[in-house]
Amino acid sequence: MTMTENRERRKYTRFRVTEGAFAFINKIPFTIGNISENGVQLQSVVFDGSPDEEMLLDFFLQNDNFYLQDLPVRLVRFQRKCSCSPFSNTEIKFFGLQFGELTQQQKTRLDYFIAHSVTGEA
């Protein structure tokens, strides 16, 4: 692989999030792998089935009792990985989601969520 093939192509910086920050799709909880102004990477062991191409996403920030609902997202990547442990057959699902058209209020609240939940660059 050459240097140009391995280069980061994302426009926005991705950030890790703190414990106590969660995402929900159809009331199913997800952990947040990383987040940017343009999208989010989620992980789940409880999600079954195939994800829809377009969904609504909710964020919850436990420390601030902050809740942001119904953000439109589009699935851009879906991957399944088995647990690395030989004692577990748990399958972890990874979802790369891109934010859709957001209202100004949703953008403002998303900025608040990012500002109050990040722990550093991913």
PyRosetta script that sets phi, psi and omega in degrees:
from pyrosetta import init, pose_from_sequence

init()
pose = pose_from_sequence("MTMTENRERRKYTRFRVTEGAFAFINKIPFTIGNISENGVQLQSVVFDGSPDEEMLLDFFLQNDNFYLQDLPVRLVRFQRKCSCSPFSNTEIKFFGLQFGELTQQQKTRLDYFIAHSVTGEA")
pose.set_psi(1, 129.3)
pose.set_omega(1, 179.7)
pose.set_phi(2, -84.0)
pose.set_psi(2, 168.0)
pose.set_omega(2, -179.3)
pose.set_phi(3, -60.9)
pose.set_psi(3, -36.9)
pose.set_omega(3, -178.6)
pose.set_phi(4, -69.8)
pose.set_psi(4, -29.2)
pose.set_omega(4, 178.8)
pose.set_phi(5, -74.9)
pose.set_psi(5, -25.9)
pose.set_omega(5, -176.0)
pose.set_phi(6, -96.1)
pose.set_psi(6, -0.3)
pose.set_omega(6, -175.9)
pose.set_phi(7, -71.5)
pose.set_psi(7, 142.1)
pose.set_omega(7, 177.7)
pose.set_phi(8, -68.0)
pose.set_psi(8, 129.6)
pose.set_omega(8, -177.9)
pose.set_phi(9, -111.7)
pose.set_psi(9, -0.9)
pose.set_omega(9, -178.5)
pose.set_phi(10, -73.4)
pose.set_psi(10, 144.4)
pose.set_omega(10, -178.2)
pose.set_phi(11, -79.4)
pose.set_psi(11, -34.0)
pose.set_omega(11, -175.5)
pose.set_phi(12, -110.8)
pose.set_psi(12, 144.7)
pose.set_omega(12, 178.2)
pose.set_phi(13, -67.2)
pose.set_psi(13, 137.1)
pose.set_omega(13, 176.3)
pose.set_phi(14, -94.3)
pose.set_psi(14, 143.8)
pose.set_omega(14, -178.6)
pose.set_phi(15, -126.8)
pose.set_psi(15, 145.4)
pose.set_omega(15, 170.0)
pose.set_phi(16, -76.5)
pose.set_psi(16, 153.2)
pose.set_omega(16, 179.1)
pose.set_phi(17, -115.8)
pose.set_psi(17, 158.1)
pose.set_omega(17, -178.0)
pose.set_phi(18, -74.6)
pose.set_psi(18, 161.7)
pose.set_omega(18, 170.9)
pose.set_phi(19, -64.6)
pose.set_psi(19, 146.7)
pose.set_omega(19, -178.2)
pose.set_phi(20, 95.1)
pose.set_psi(20, 0.0)
pose.set_omega(20, 174.3)
pose.set_phi(21, -106.6)
pose.set_psi(21, 126.6)
pose.set_omega(21, -176.1)
pose.set_phi(22, -133.4)
pose.set_psi(22, 159.0)
pose.set_omega(22, 173.8)
pose.set_phi(23, -124.2)
pose.set_psi(23, 152.7)
pose.set_omega(23, 179.4)
pose.set_phi(24, -135.9)
pose.set_psi(24, 137.7)
pose.set_omega(24, 170.0)
pose.set_phi(25, -127.1)
pose.set_psi(25, 121.0)
pose.set_omega(25, -177.5)
pose.set_phi(26, 51.6)
pose.set_psi(26, 42.3)
pose.set_omega(26, 178.4)
pose.set_phi(27, 68.0)
pose.set_psi(27, 8.5)
pose.set_omega(27, 176.4)
pose.set_phi(28, -92.1)
pose.set_psi(28, 126.5)
pose.set_omega(28, -177.8)
pose.set_phi(29, -78.2)
pose.set_psi(29, 144.8)
pose.set_omega(29, 176.4)
pose.set_phi(30, -132.9)
pose.set_psi(30, 147.7)
pose.set_omega(30, 169.1)
pose.set_phi(31, -89.6)
pose.set_psi(31, 150.6)
pose.set_omega(31, -177.5)
pose.set_phi(32, -98.5)
pose.set_psi(32, 116.6)
pose.set_omega(32, 178.3)
pose.set_phi(33, -74.3)
pose.set_psi(33, -48.9)
pose.set_omega(33, 175.1)
pose.set_phi(34, -161.4)
pose.set_psi(34, 165.6)
pose.set_omega(34, -177.4)
pose.set_phi(35, -145.2)
pose.set_psi(35, 150.5)
pose.set_omega(35, 173.7)
pose.set_phi(36, -141.0)
pose.set_psi(36, -178.7)
pose.set_omega(36, 177.6)
pose.set_phi(37, -68.4)
pose.set_psi(37, -19.2)
pose.set_omega(37, -174.5)
pose.set_phi(38, -103.3)
pose.set_psi(38, -20.1)
pose.set_omega(38, -176.2)
pose.set_phi(39, -175.1)
pose.set_psi(39, -174.4)
pose.set_omega(39, -174.9)
pose.set_phi(40, -148.5)
pose.set_psi(40, 147.9)
pose.set_omega(40, 174.3)
pose.set_phi(41, -112.2)
pose.set_psi(41, 122.7)
pose.set_omega(41, -177.5)
pose.set_phi(42, -113.6)
pose.set_psi(42, 157.8)
pose.set_omega(42, 177.0)
pose.set_phi(43, -133.2)
pose.set_psi(43, 146.2)
pose.set_omega(43, 179.0)
pose.set_phi(44, -153.5)
pose.set_psi(44, 145.4)
pose.set_omega(44, 171.6)
pose.set_phi(45, -110.6)
pose.set_psi(45, -9.8)
pose.set_omega(45, -176.7)
pose.set_phi(46, -101.9)
pose.set_psi(46, -12.4)
pose.set_omega(46, -179.0)
pose.set_phi(47, -73.5)
pose.set_psi(47, 127.1)
pose.set_omega(47, 177.5)
pose.set_phi(48, -114.7)
pose.set_psi(48, 156.7)
pose.set_omega(48, 176.3)
pose.set_phi(49, 88.0)
pose.set_psi(49, -170.0)
pose.set_omega(49, 178.9)
pose.set_phi(50, -100.0)
pose.set_psi(50, 135.8)
pose.set_omega(50, 179.0)
pose.set_phi(51, -72.4)
pose.set_psi(51, 150.3)
pose.set_omega(51, 174.2)
pose.set_phi(52, -73.1)
pose.set_psi(52, 158.0)
pose.set_omega(52, 178.2)
pose.set_phi(53, -70.8)
pose.set_psi(53, -35.7)
pose.set_omega(53, 177.7)
pose.set_phi(54, -125.2)
pose.set_psi(54, 137.0)
pose.set_omega(54, -176.0)
pose.set_phi(55, -145.2)
pose.set_psi(55, 172.2)
pose.set_omega(55, 171.6)
pose.set_phi(56, -111.9)
pose.set_psi(56, 135.9)
pose.set_omega(56, -173.4)
pose.set_phi(57, -119.3)
pose.set_psi(57, 141.0)
pose.set_omega(57, 175.1)
pose.set_phi(58, -118.1)
pose.set_psi(58, 146.9)
pose.set_omega(58, 174.7)
pose.set_phi(59, -119.3)
pose.set_psi(59, 143.9)
pose.set_omega(59, 175.8)
pose.set_phi(60, -133.6)
pose.set_psi(60, 132.2)
pose.set_omega(60, 177.9)
pose.set_phi(61, -118.8)
pose.set_psi(61, 105.3)
pose.set_omega(61, -171.5)
pose.set_phi(62, -60.0)
pose.set_psi(62, -44.4)
pose.set_omega(62, -175.8)
pose.set_phi(63, -62.4)
pose.set_psi(63, -33.6)
pose.set_omega(63, -178.6)
pose.set_phi(64, -101.1)
pose.set_psi(64, -1.5)
pose.set_omega(64, -173.0)
pose.set_phi(65, 52.0)
pose.set_psi(65, 43.3)
pose.set_omega(65, -176.2)
pose.set_phi(66, -98.5)
pose.set_psi(66, 134.1)
pose.set_omega(66, 179.4)
pose.set_phi(67, -135.3)
pose.set_psi(67, 126.6)
pose.set_omega(67, 178.1)
pose.set_phi(68, -125.2)
pose.set_psi(68, 122.7)
pose.set_omega(68, -173.7)
pose.set_phi(69, -120.5)
pose.set_psi(69, 160.0)
pose.set_omega(69, 171.5)
pose.set_phi(70, 60.6)
pose.set_psi(70, 43.5)
pose.set_omega(70, 172.5)
pose.set_phi(71, -81.0)
pose.set_psi(71, 126.5)
pose.set_omega(71, 177.8)
pose.set_phi(72, -73.4)
pose.set_psi(72, 132.7)
pose.set_omega(72, 177.8)
pose.set_phi(73, -134.5)
pose.set_psi(73, 156.0)
pose.set_omega(73, 178.5)
pose.set_phi(74, -124.8)
pose.set_psi(74, 132.2)
pose.set_omega(74, 179.3)
pose.set_phi(75, -71.4)
pose.set_psi(75, 122.5)
pose.set_omega(75, 177.5)
pose.set_phi(76, -115.5)
pose.set_psi(76, -14.4)
pose.set_omega(76, 178.4)
pose.set_phi(77, -156.4)
pose.set_psi(77, 136.7)
pose.set_omega(77, 176.1)
pose.set_phi(78, -138.2)
pose.set_psi(78, 128.5)
pose.set_omega(78, -177.1)
pose.set_phi(79, -142.2)
pose.set_psi(79, 143.1)
pose.set_omega(79, 176.2)
pose.set_phi(80, -114.7)
pose.set_psi(80, 137.2)
pose.set_omega(80, 175.9)
pose.set_phi(81, -136.3)
pose.set_psi(81, 140.2)
pose.set_omega(81, 176.0)
pose.set_phi(82, -83.7)
pose.set_psi(82, 152.4)
pose.set_omega(82, 177.9)
pose.set_phi(83, -57.8)
pose.set_psi(83, 146.1)
pose.set_omega(83, 179.7)
pose.set_phi(84, -76.7)
pose.set_psi(84, -13.2)
pose.set_omega(84, -177.3)
pose.set_phi(85, -79.9)
pose.set_psi(85, 134.5)
pose.set_omega(85, 176.6)
pose.set_phi(86, -72.1)
pose.set_psi(86, -10.8)
pose.set_omega(86, -178.8)
pose.set_phi(87, -96.5)
pose.set_psi(87, 3.2)
pose.set_omega(87, -177.5)
pose.set_phi(88, -137.0)
pose.set_psi(88, 141.6)
pose.set_omega(88, 174.6)
pose.set_phi(89, -112.5)
pose.set_psi(89, 25.9)
pose.set_omega(89, 180.0)
pose.set_phi(90, -66.4)
pose.set_psi(90, 135.8)
pose.set_omega(90, 178.2)
pose.set_phi(91, -107.8)
pose.set_psi(91, 125.0)
pose.set_omega(91, 178.6)
pose.set_phi(92, -98.9)
pose.set_psi(92, 131.2)
pose.set_omega(92, 178.5)
pose.set_phi(93, -105.9)
pose.set_psi(93, 133.8)
pose.set_omega(93, 179.1)
pose.set_phi(94, -113.4)
pose.set_psi(94, 132.9)
pose.set_omega(94, -178.4)
pose.set_phi(95, -122.9)
pose.set_psi(95, 121.2)
pose.set_omega(95, 171.0)
pose.set_phi(96, -96.9)
pose.set_psi(96, 116.0)
pose.set_omega(96, -176.1)
pose.set_phi(97, -120.1)
pose.set_psi(97, 137.4)
pose.set_omega(97, 176.5)
pose.set_phi(98, -107.1)
pose.set_psi(98, 133.5)
pose.set_omega(98, 178.7)
pose.set_phi(99, -67.5)
pose.set_psi(99, 140.8)
pose.set_omega(99, 177.2)
pose.set_phi(100, -88.0)
pose.set_psi(100, -155.9)
pose.set_omega(100, 179.4)
pose.set_phi(101, -70.2)
pose.set_psi(101, 115.0)
pose.set_omega(101, -178.3)
pose.set_phi(102, -104.6)
pose.set_psi(102, 146.2)
pose.set_omega(102, 173.1)
pose.set_phi(103, -73.3)
pose.set_psi(103, 166.4)
pose.set_omega(103, 178.6)
pose.set_phi(104, -61.7)
pose.set_psi(104, -38.9)
pose.set_omega(104, 178.4)
pose.set_phi(105, -64.7)
pose.set_psi(105, -41.3)
pose.set_omega(105, 177.6)
pose.set_phi(106, -63.9)
pose.set_psi(106, -40.5)
pose.set_omega(106, 177.9)
pose.set_phi(107, -61.6)
pose.set_psi(107, -44.5)
pose.set_omega(107, -179.6)
pose.set_phi(108, -62.8)
pose.set_psi(108, -44.9)
pose.set_omega(108, -179.3)
pose.set_phi(109, -70.8)
pose.set_psi(109, -33.7)
pose.set_omega(109, 174.9)
pose.set_phi(110, -65.2)
pose.set_psi(110, -42.5)
pose.set_omega(110, 176.2)
pose.set_phi(111, -58.7)
pose.set_psi(111, -40.8)
pose.set_omega(111, 178.0)
pose.set_phi(112, -62.8)
pose.set_psi(112, -46.2)
pose.set_omega(112, -179.7)
pose.set_phi(113, -58.6)
pose.set_psi(113, -47.0)
pose.set_omega(113, -179.1)
pose.set_phi(114, -64.1)
pose.set_psi(114, -45.5)
pose.set_omega(114, -178.8)
pose.set_phi(115, -62.4)
pose.set_psi(115, -31.0)
pose.set_omega(115, -175.2)
pose.set_phi(116, -102.1)
pose.set_psi(116, 2.6)
pose.set_omega(116, -177.1)
pose.set_phi(117, -125.2)
pose.set_psi(117, -8.5)
pose.set_omega(117, -175.4)
pose.set_phi(118, -84.5)
pose.set_psi(118, 148.6)
pose.set_omega(118, 178.0)
pose.set_phi(119, -116.0)
pose.set_psi(119, -6.8)
pose.set_omega(119, -179.5)
pose.set_phi(120, 152.9)
pose.set_psi(120, 174.3)
pose.set_omega(120, -179.8)
pose.set_phi(121, -68.9)
pose.set_psi(121, 144.9)
pose.set_omega(121, 179.2)
pose.set_phi(122, -86.2)
pose.dump_pdb("model.pdb")
